Amino acid sequence: MNSISIREITHLVVSLIVLTLAFAYPTLNPAILAIIALGVGSGFLLHELAHKLVAQRYGYFAEYEASILGLLLAIGLKVFAGFVFAAPGAVMIRSRRIPFDIKDTRYWDALSSTKEYGYISLAGPVTNLLLAVAFLGLGLLASHPLLISIGRYGAMVNVFLAGFNMIPFGPLDGAKVLRYSPLLWGLIGIPSIILFFLLI
């Protein structure tokens, strides 16, 4: 199991700052930025750490790495198109090979790794959905306007992150989950994507 390195912390912090600014643009109001940072921070950080922890549980080396292109798209698309592309980086997983037969190491268990990658990919969006429920509860039960704002915005950001990541396209989580189990993707992905499109 690998711990969090200084390099990984740096990549997470830079990604968090860029995502917060992208979601907040064009406002620079410190109070609004703080509310957005709390929602984005919890959603983004716990999403990526969920991927990392599940990958480690399966015995993989996992480390978050920021993407320059993803960071630029997050800011650029918000400024010029009004839409946040929430893919500032990803947890990089070093493959672990599992032989079908301990006596014959020429063949590798692709089915096992597909299942593991499916669950690793699902961990992030499910974390976002759980956070969305928690934030929604805070927004509905709180009486202070600040807590209501934190709850509502936190729920919105986490639904956005879950839905966006469950789109079955390219490197997004949804493509890996769908590859492993169309049923599982349908149960989690379809409701998440519907909520995502309702939000945007």
C-alpha positions in Angstrom: 0.0 0.0 0.0 1.5 3.4 -1.0 1.0 6.5 1.1 0.3 10.0 -0.2 3.5 11.6 -1.5 4.4 15.3 -1.5 4.1 15.2 -5.3 0.6 13.7 -5.1 -0.5 16.3 -2.5 0.8 19.1 -4.8 -1.1 17.7 -7.8 -4.3 17.4 -5.6 -4.0 20.9 -4.3 -3.3 22.5 -7.7 -6.3 20.6 -9.2 -8.5 21.6 -6.3 -7.6 25.3 -6.8 -8.3 25.2 -10.5 -11.6 23.3 -10.1 -12.7 25.8 -7.4 -11.9 28.8 -9.7 -13.6 27.1 -12.7 -16.8 26.4 -10.7 -16.7 29.9 -9.2 -16.0 32.0 -12.3 -16.6 34.9 -12.7 -17.1 35.6 -9.0 -14.1 36.4 -6.7 -16.2 37.0 -3.6 -14.3 35.3 -0.7 -17.4 34.0 1.0 -18.7 32.4 -2.2 -15.3 31.0 -3.0 -15.2 29.4 0.4 -18.6 27.7 0.0 -17.6 26.5 -3.5 -14.2 25.3 -2.3 -15.9 23.2 0.5 -18.3 21.6 -2.0 -15.8 21.1 -4.7 -13.0 20.1 -2.3 -15.0 17.4 -0.5 -16.4 16.1 -3.8 -13.2 16.1 -5.8 -10.7 15.0 -3.1 -12.9 12.2 -1.7 -13.8 11.0 -5.2 -10.1 10.6 -6.1 -9.2 9.1 -2.7 -12.0 6.6 -3.0 -10.4 5.4 -6.3 -7.0 5.2 -4.6 -8.2 3.3 -1.6 -10.1 0.7 -3.5 -7.2 0.2 -6.0 -4.9 -0.3 -3.0 -7.3 -2.8 -1.5 -6.9 -4.8 -4.7 -3.1 -4.6 -4.3 -2.4 -2.0 -7.0 -0.1 1.0 -6.7 -2.3 4.1 -7.1 -1.4 7.8 -7.2 -3.3 10.9 -8.3 -1.7 12.8 -11.1 -3.0 16.2 -12.5 -3.4 16.7 -16.2 -2.2 19.9 -17.8 -4.8 19.6 -20.6 -7.5 18.7 -18.1 -6.7 21.8 -16.0 -6.6 24.1 -19.0 -10.0 22.7 -20.2 -11.6 23.2 -16.8 -10.8 26.9 -16.9 -10.9 27.5 -20.6 -14.3 25.9 -21.2 -15.9 27.7 -18.2 -14.5 31.1 -19.4 -15.4 30.7 -23.1 -18.3 28.2 -23.0 -19.8 28.5 -19.5 -19.3 24.8 -18.8 -17.0 23.1 -16.4 -15.0 20.1 -17.7 -14.4 18.4 -14.4 -11.4 16.1 -15.3 -8.3 17.8 -14.0 -6.5 14.6 -13.6 -6.8 11.0 -12.5 -5.6 8.3 -10.2 -2.9 6.4 -12.1 -2.9 2.7 -11.3 0.1 0.5 -11.8 -1.2 -2.8 -13.2 -1.0 -6.1 -11.3 -1.0 -9.2 -13.3 -2.8 -12.3 -12.1 -2.0 -15.7 -13.7 -4.9 -18.0 -14.6 -2.8 -21.0 -13.5 0.0 -20.6 -11.0 2.0 -23.2 -13.1 1.6 -21.3 -16.3 2.4 -17.5 -16.2 1.9 -17.0 -20.0 -1.8 -16.2 -19.5 -3.3 -13.4 -17.5 -6.7 -13.1 -15.9 -8.2 -10.2 -17.9 -11.7 -10.9 -16.4 -10.5 -10.4 -12.9 -8.7 -7.1 -13.7 -11.8 -5.8 -15.6 -13.9 -6.5 -12.5 -11.4 -4.8 -10.2 -11.1 -1.7 -12.5 -14.9 -1.6 -12.6 -15.2 -1.4 -8.9 -12.2 1.0 -8.6 -13.9 3.3 -11.2 -17.3 3.1 -9.5 -15.9 4.1 -6.1 -15.5 7.8 -7.0 -19.0 8.4 -8.3 -20.7 6.4 -5.5 -18.7 8.6 -3.0 -20.1 11.7 -4.8 -23.6 10.4 -4.6 -23.3 9.7 -0.8 -21.8 13.2 -0.3 -24.7 14.7 -2.3 -27.2 13.0 0.0 -25.3 14.3 3.1 -25.0 17.8 1.8 -28.7 17.8 0.7 -29.6 16.7 4.3 -27.6 19.6 5.6 -29.3 22.1 3.3 -32.8 20.9 4.2 -32.2 20.6 8.0 -30.1 23.7 8.6 -31.6 27.0 9.7 -28.6 29.2 9.2 -28.4 30.7 5.7 -24.6 29.9 5.4 -25.2 26.2 6.2 -28.1 26.1 3.8 -25.9 27.5 1.0 -23.1 25.0 1.8 -25.6 22.1 1.8 -27.3 23.1 -1.5 -24.1 23.9 -3.3 -22.3 20.8 -2.0 -25.2 18.6 -3.1 -25.2 20.2 -6.6 -21.4 19.8 -7.1 -21.4 16.2 -6.0 -24.3 15.3 -8.3 -22.5 17.1 -11.1 -19.2 15.1 -10.4 -21.0 11.8 -10.2 -23.0 12.3 -13.3 -20.1 13.7 -15.4 -17.8 10.8 -14.4 -20.5 8.2 -15.1 -20.8 9.2 -18.8 -19.5 6.1 -20.7 -17.0 7.9 -22.8 -13.2 7.8 -23.2 -11.2 7.7 -19.9 -14.2 8.6 -17.7 -15.3 6.2 -14.9 -18.5 5.3 -16.7 -16.7 3.7 -19.6 -14.9 1.3 -17.3 -18.0 0.5 -15.2 -20.0 -0.2 -18.4 -17.2 -2.5 -19.7 -17.4 -4.6 -16.6 -21.2 -4.6 -16.0 -23.8 -2.9 -18.1 -26.3 -3.6 -15.3 -24.3 -1.9 -12.6 -23.6 1.0 -14.9 -27.4 1.3 -15.6 -28.3 1.2 -11.9 -25.7 3.9 -10.9 -24.9 5.7 -14.1 -28.3 6.4 -15.7 -29.8 8.2 -12.6 -26.5 10.1 -12.1 -26.4 11.2 -15.7 -30.0 12.3 -15.7 -29.5 14.4 -12.6 -26.3 15.8 -14.2 -28.2 16.9 -17.3 -31.0 18.4 -15.2 -28.4 20.4 -13.4 -26.7 21.9 -16.5 
